Every structure is written in C-alpha cells, then in structure tokens.
Amino acid sequence: MDLRLVMSAFAAIFIAELGDKTQLATMAMAGTAESKLSIFCGAALALVATSALGVLVGGALSRTVPELWMNRGAGVMFIVIGLFYLFGR
C-alpha cells in the first residue's frame, strides 16, 4: 500500500467533505438522535460505500477511457455542478 497515496486521498476527501451538505445533515441528525454512535456508524458506512463505488467505477473507466479525458470529464462535471449551485434553485 502506498502511504503517500493514502494520505493524499485522505487529505483531499477530508477537506472536500468539511462543511458540505452531508456533514450538515449528519450534524442535524446527531442533534435529534438519542444514539450518536448509530448516526456515526450510518454516516461512516455511507461514505465508505460511496467511496467504494467511486473506486470501482473509476477503475473500470480507466481501462477504457484515457486519463486525459477522465480529467477533462471530471473538470466539466465540477463546473456544471458549481454552475447549478450558483444559478440553480
């Protein structure tokens, strides 16, 4: 296992997830739930599941789509999502 790659992925995801909708929803649920551990476990499992899906799909796509086009596609998706949040409802 490449520890540098692990730390790089951790840092990127940790920073990206701070203050996002998922964290806000988790805080709201924890504020009303009696079992904080249940909220933590559910949120952690959800993040693991979405990360696993991302790794599996990314790995499958990388066998057929060149890295340059994967980077461009990801960039376009980020721009579209940003515009949606900026100008959307």
C-alpha positions as a LaTeX table, in Angstrom:
\begin{tabular}{lrrr}
\hline
Residue & $x$ (\AA) & $y$ (\AA) & $z$ (\AA) \\
\hline
Met1 & 0.00 & 0.00 & 0.00 \\
Asp2 & 1.29 & 3.43 & $-0.96$ \\
Leu3 & 1.11 & 5.53 & 2.24 \\
Arg4 & 1.63 & 8.77 & 0.31 \\
Leu5 & $-1.33$ & 7.99 & $-1.91$ \\
Val6 & $-3.45$ & 7.08 & 1.13 \\
Met7 & $-2.61$ & 10.38 & 2.85 \\
Ser8 & $-3.21$ & 12.35 & $-0.35$ \\
Ala9 & $-6.66$ & 10.77 & $-0.81$ \\
Phe10 & $-7.46$ & 11.29 & 2.88 \\
Ala11 & $-6.48$ & 14.96 & 2.79 \\
Ala12 & $-8.41$ & 15.67 & $-0.42$ \\
Ile13 & $-11.60$ & 13.95 & 0.75 \\
Phe14 & $-11.35$ & 15.31 & 4.30 \\
Ile15 & $-11.05$ & 18.90 & 3.09 \\
Ala16 & $-13.74$ & 18.46 & 0.43 \\
Glu17 & $-16.20$ & 17.00 & 2.96 \\
Leu18 & $-15.79$ & 19.71 & 5.61 \\
Gly19 & $-18.95$ & 21.80 & 5.78 \\
Asp20 & $-20.72$ & 20.08 & 2.89 \\
Lys21 & $-24.36$ & 19.00 & 2.83 \\
Thr22 & $-23.52$ & 15.53 & 4.12 \\
Gln23 & $-21.77$ & 16.87 & 7.20 \\
Leu24 & $-24.59$ & 19.33 & 7.86 \\
Ala25 & $-27.18$ & 16.55 & 7.55 \\
Thr26 & $-25.15$ & 14.36 & 9.89 \\
Met27 & $-24.95$ & 17.18 & 12.44 \\
Ala28 & $-28.70$ & 17.73 & 12.21 \\
Met29 & $-29.41$ & 14.03 & 12.72 \\
Ala30 & $-26.98$ & 13.84 & 15.63 \\
Gly31 & $-28.71$ & 16.79 & 17.25 \\
Thr32 & $-32.03$ & 14.98 & 17.35 \\
Ala33 & $-30.97$ & 11.34 & 17.72 \\
Glu34 & $-30.53$ & 9.60 & 21.01 \\
Ser35 & $-27.76$ & 7.32 & 19.72 \\
Lys36 & $-24.87$ & 9.37 & 18.35 \\
Leu37 & $-22.97$ & 6.13 & 17.68 \\
Ser38 & $-25.76$ & 4.97 & 15.32 \\
Ile39 & $-25.55$ & 8.23 & 13.37 \\
Phe40 & $-21.76$ & 7.97 & 13.21 \\
Cys41 & $-21.87$ & 4.35 & 12.00 \\
Gly42 & $-24.53$ & 5.09 & 9.38 \\
Ala43 & $-22.67$ & 8.15 & 8.07 \\
Ala44 & $-19.34$ & 6.31 & 8.04 \\
Leu45 & $-20.82$ & 3.34 & 6.18 \\
Ala46 & $-22.41$ & 5.66 & 3.63 \\
Leu47 & $-19.09$ & 7.41 & 2.97 \\
Val48 & $-17.30$ & 4.06 & 2.65 \\
Ala49 & $-19.97$ & 2.81 & 0.23 \\
Thr50 & $-19.83$ & 5.90 & $-1.99$ \\
Ser51 & $-16.02$ & 5.80 & $-1.94$ \\
Ala52 & $-16.02$ & 2.12 & $-2.91$ \\
Leu53 & $-18.40$ & 2.89 & $-5.76$ \\
Gly54 & $-16.13$ & 5.70 & $-6.93$ \\
Val55 & $-13.06$ & 3.45 & $-6.85$ \\
Leu56 & $-14.84$ & 0.64 & $-8.72$ \\
Val57 & $-16.30$ & 2.89 & $-11.41$ \\
Gly58 & $-13.07$ & 4.87 & $-11.74$ \\
Gly59 & $-11.07$ & 1.66 & $-12.07$ \\
Ala60 & $-13.40$ & 0.28 & $-14.72$ \\
Leu61 & $-13.43$ & 3.54 & $-16.68$ \\
Ser62 & $-9.65$ & 3.85 & $-16.54$ \\
Arg63 & $-9.34$ & 0.62 & $-18.55$ \\
Thr64 & $-11.28$ & 2.09 & $-21.47$ \\
Val65 & $-11.10$ & 5.89 & $-21.19$ \\
Pro66 & $-7.74$ & 7.71 & $-21.41$ \\
Glu67 & $-6.67$ & 9.60 & $-18.27$ \\
Leu68 & $-6.74$ & 12.94 & $-20.10$ \\
Trp69 & $-10.43$ & 12.51 & $-20.94$ \\
Met70 & $-11.24$ & 11.31 & $-17.41$ \\
Asn71 & $-9.64$ & 14.50 & $-16.03$ \\
Arg72 & $-11.49$ & 16.66 & $-18.54$ \\
Gly73 & $-14.79$ & 14.92 & $-17.79$ \\
Ala74 & $-14.32$ & 15.38 & $-14.05$ \\
Gly75 & $-13.47$ & 19.05 & $-14.58$ \\
Val76 & $-16.58$ & 19.60 & $-16.69$ \\
Met77 & $-18.74$ & 17.86 & $-14.08$ \\
Phe78 & $-17.33$ & 20.07 & $-11.32$ \\
Ile79 & $-18.01$ & 23.19 & $-13.40$ \\
Val80 & $-21.57$ & 22.07 & $-14.20$ \\
Ile81 & $-22.28$ & 21.25 & $-10.55$ \\
Gly82 & $-20.81$ & 24.60 & $-9.49$ \\
Leu83 & $-22.97$ & 26.47 & $-12.01$ \\
Phe84 & $-26.01$ & 24.52 & $-10.88$ \\
Tyr85 & $-25.42$ & 25.54 & $-7.27$ \\
Leu86 & $-24.59$ & 29.09 & $-8.26$ \\
Phe87 & $-27.59$ & 29.70 & $-10.53$ \\
Gly88 & $-29.96$ & 26.83 & $-9.70$ \\
Arg89 & $-32.83$ & 26.86 & $-7.28$ \\
\hline
\end{tabular}
